Every structure is written in structure tokens, then in C-alpha cells.
Amino acid sequence: MVDATLDRFGRLDTAFANAGIGELERPAEHYEMAQWDRIVDVNLRGVWLTDLYATRAIAAQEDGGAIVNTASVYGLVGSDAMGYNPADAASNGGVVNLTRTLGAEWAPEIRVNAIASSHARTDIGGGSLDADSRIGQDIADDVEANTPAERIADPEDLRGMALFLASEAARYCTGYTYAVDGGWLAR
């Protein structure tokens, strides 16, 4: 990905580590090691590898750049509202602390920040917010009832924060995780 960007554009100004997976919640004692490893590998290791390879390219430039990581509000508070998902909470907590560490270590040349979203209508969680299924609708209703904005985020709701963190307007911001959650954490 980094090499393809450099080949096409000659430089890399911003990297957006925006991949994650989740599964329906289950108590910790019911996790199999393979499930745990898969979630942590994608959610945390995937962000680390994106950041690492992007940083090598950005650091080679004179004017630096920005990295934006995607985390979850469950990386800030742990999971409980919709059930427990220890692998998701642990991996996203890792992304939050990785962002803090890299933001301090790589400054001032590279800014590293994260977005912690709440529930959003994406493929994560296997479409668990899918209104076409009864279970999906029940989960969506619960999320909406517990979110002050009274709705689930659309991916478009996260765009503004991502663009801000990638831009020069955020040139003094590094090492921080910004919640974009419709007030979910404020409740």
C-alpha cells in the first residue's frame, strides 16, 4: 500500500489506519484463543503495521505528515453497554495507547492521532446493526436509546474528524484519541 502510493504520487502525506473487526459479544470465558488472536491481530497489529510502514515513508520527507488511527469508544471505557467483548476492548485500548506513545515519540515530524467512534453502520460486527434482522434491529434500538444523538453513526459522520486530523489545521495535535460518538461517552 505504501509502495503503491509512493510509486503513484511520489510521497505520502497522511495514512489512515482504518480497519477493524468485531464479533457479537460473549463473556471472556467463552473466547477461544483463535477468536482472540484474530480480533487483536486486525484491530491492533494492523494499526501498528500501517503506522510503522507509513512512518518510514513520511519520515523520509522534509515536511512530515499525519497518521490517523481508528479505535473505538470501547478502547476508552471497556465494553459493557451491548455486552462484553474483551478482545475488542483490549485491542482498541491498545490502539489508544499506541496512538499516545507514537504521537509523543514521532513528534514533531509526524502527528499521530486516533478517532474513537461509537456504533456505526459498517460491516464490523458482521452487520450486527442490520435493520433487516430482528436481532440487528433490537441492537440498533438499544444503541439509539443509549446515545444522546438518538441515532447510530453513519461512516460519513466520522469524515470531518478524519479530514481535520489529516490537515494542517491539526498541526499542534498529536497523541490524542478524539471520540466521535454522538454523546455516547457523555451519558
N, C-alpha and C positions, 0 to 999 in steps of 0.2 A: 504494500500500500504506500509506504513512504517512498520507496524507489520509483514507483509509477508516478507519484506526484512530482518528484524531483525531475524525472525524465520529461514530463509534460510541461511543467511550469517553471522549472529551474530553481525553485525554492519552496519552503514550507513555512507559512506564517502561523497557522493555527492547526492544532489537532483536536478532534472531538472524540474522546473515548466513550462511545455511546452504544454499549451493548450490555445486555443483562438477561438473565433468565430467572424464573421463579417457578415454584410448583405450588399446588394447593397446600395449605398449611397442615402440619402434622406435629404432634409432640416430639421432642428431641429423642426420646427413647425408641421411636418408631422409624428413625432415619437409618438407612443403610449407608455404609461408607461410600459406595459409588454415587449415591444421590448427593451426599455432602460434597464430595470431591468435584462433581460436575458443576454444581452451583458456584462453589468457591473458585474453580478454575475459570469460568466465564466471567463472573462478576468482579473478581479481584485480580486474578492473574492476567486476564485480558486487558484490564485497565493498565496494569503495571507494564505489560509489554508494549502497548500502544504508546504510553508515556515515554518509555525508555527509547524506543526507536525514533519517535518523533523528536525527542530532545536532542538526539545526536545530529539530526538534520538542522534543527533550529539553531543549535549552538554554533554550528559552522557558519552562520550568517552574522553579519556585523550588527544588525538591528534587532535581534532577538525575536520573540513571538509569544504565543499563548497556547496553553493546553487547557481544555475544558473536559472534566470527567463527569460522568453520570453516576450518581449514587441514588439513594432512596431515603425518605424520611425515617425508614427503619434502621438506617445507619446512625441516626441521631438519637433515637429513643428506644430501639428494640421493637420487636413485633408483639402486638397484643390485640389490637383493635379488631382484626379479622381472623384471629387465631395465631398460633405460634409457628414461626418459620425460622429456626435458629441459624440455618445456613445462610439464608437471605440477610438476616440481621447482622450476622458476623461478617459476611463478605462486604456488605455495604458500610459497616463500621470501619472495616479495613480500608475501603476507598476513601472515606472521610479522613482518616488518619494518614493515609498515603498522600492525600492532597495537601494536608498540613505540612508534612515532612518535606515533600518535594517543592512546595511553594516557598518554603524557607531556604532549602538547600540550593535551588536553581535560580533564585532571585539574585540580582536584578535582571539578568538576561532573559529569563523565561518566567512568565507568570503561570501558575498552576492553581486553578480553582475548580470547584465542582458545583453541580446542580443536584439538589436532593428533591426529587419530585415525590408527590404522594401518588395515589392511584391514578393511572392514566389509561386511556383506551388504546392499548398497544397489544402486541402479540404476547407480551410477557405474561407468565402465569397461565399459558395455554388458552388464552381468551376467556379467563375466568370472569370477566366483566361483560361477557357477551349477553346482550339483552334477549337474544333468541332462545336462550335456555332458561328454565325456571331457576336453577341454581345460580346462573350468571346474573339473572335479574334480582334475586334475593341479595347477592353480594353487592351489586350496584346500588340497590336501595339502601343497604346498611352504610356503604361508603358515603352516599349523598346525605344521609341523615346525620352523619358524624363529621361532615365538612361544612364549615360556616358558609362557604360559597355555594353550598347546596347542589353541587354537581361534580362529576368526575372530570378530570383534566383531559383535554384533547392534546395530542402532541404539539399542536400549534401554540398552546399556552406556554410551552417551555422555550419557544423560539426566541423571544425577546431577551431572556436572561442569557441564553447561549450566545446571541449576537453581541450583547453588551460585554460579556466576559472575553470574547474573542477580539473586541475592538480596543482601540487606543483610549476610549473613554474609561476603561478599567485599568489603565496603566499603573495605578497605585494599589491594585487589589491582587493579593496573592495568598495562597494557603488557606482559603476560606471556602466553606460549603454554604451555598445560598439555597434556602428552601423555597420552592415554588409549589405551594401545596393548598391553595385556596383557604388558608387559615387552619388547616388540619392540626398543625402543631400548637396553635394558639388556644385550642379548646381545652 
